[in-house]
Amino acid sequence: MWKEMSNPAILVEIGKRLKEYRIRNDMTQKDVAEHAGVGIDTVLRVERGDNISSLKLIAILRSLDMLENLDEFIPKPPVSPILYKKLMGKQRYRVRKR
């Protein structure tokens, strides 16, 4: 779905979803703005699908208790097998008593 959408269309969809979460949390736009430390205009803009700064988006996500969703949005990359081997160093397979 996302690949077929233009960048502005993606912003509109994100705004719709954030609005739905805000409403489900029984929060007004003013509540979100105050909790996030942003202006009401910023909340209006993001819900409308307009461009806002990343810091303001993070503040809004925090106010909606949605920061945990960032793990799904941008998961940590897995450690490559080669890097893992280097990190592990030389493993011991047995112990000799002297």
C-alpha positions, -999 to 999 in steps of 0.1 A, spaced: 0 0 0 27 25 10 48 21 -21 20 31 -44 13 63 -24 30 97 -30 49 113 -2 21 139 5 -5 111 5 15 92 31 16 123 53 -22 126 50 -26 89 60 -3 94 90 -23 124 100 -56 105 98 -41 77 120 -27 101 146 -61 119 148 -78 85 153 -54 76 181 -60 111 197 -97 106 196 -95 71 210 -74 84 239 -101 110 246 -77 139 240 -85 172 224 -61 188 200 -53 213 228 -45 184 252 -21 169 228 -5 202 221 0 211 258 13 176 266 37 176 236 48 212 242 38 223 207 12 247 194 -23 237 186 -15 247 150 11 220 149 -14 194 159 -38 207 133 -11 206 106 0 170 113 -36 158 114 -42 175 81 -12 158 66 10 189 64 48 187 70 61 193 105 95 188 121 107 154 132 111 167 168 75 179 169 63 146 155 82 127 182 67 150 209 32 143 196 39 106 195 51 108 231 20 126 241 -2 99 225 19 72 243 30 58 209 68 59 211 69 22 213 55 20 178 89 34 165 103 -1 169 79 -14 143 84 17 121 121 15 121 133 -18 135 169 -23 146 188 -39 118 199 -75 126 236 -82 132 252 -97 102 268 -131 107 302 -118 98 300 -89 123 286 -113 149 316 -136 144 340 -107 148 322 -95 180 323 -130 195 361 -133 190 377 -166 192 356 -191 212 370 -217 234 358 -252 229 376 -270 257 396 -264 289 429 -280 296 442 -284 331 478 -280 337 
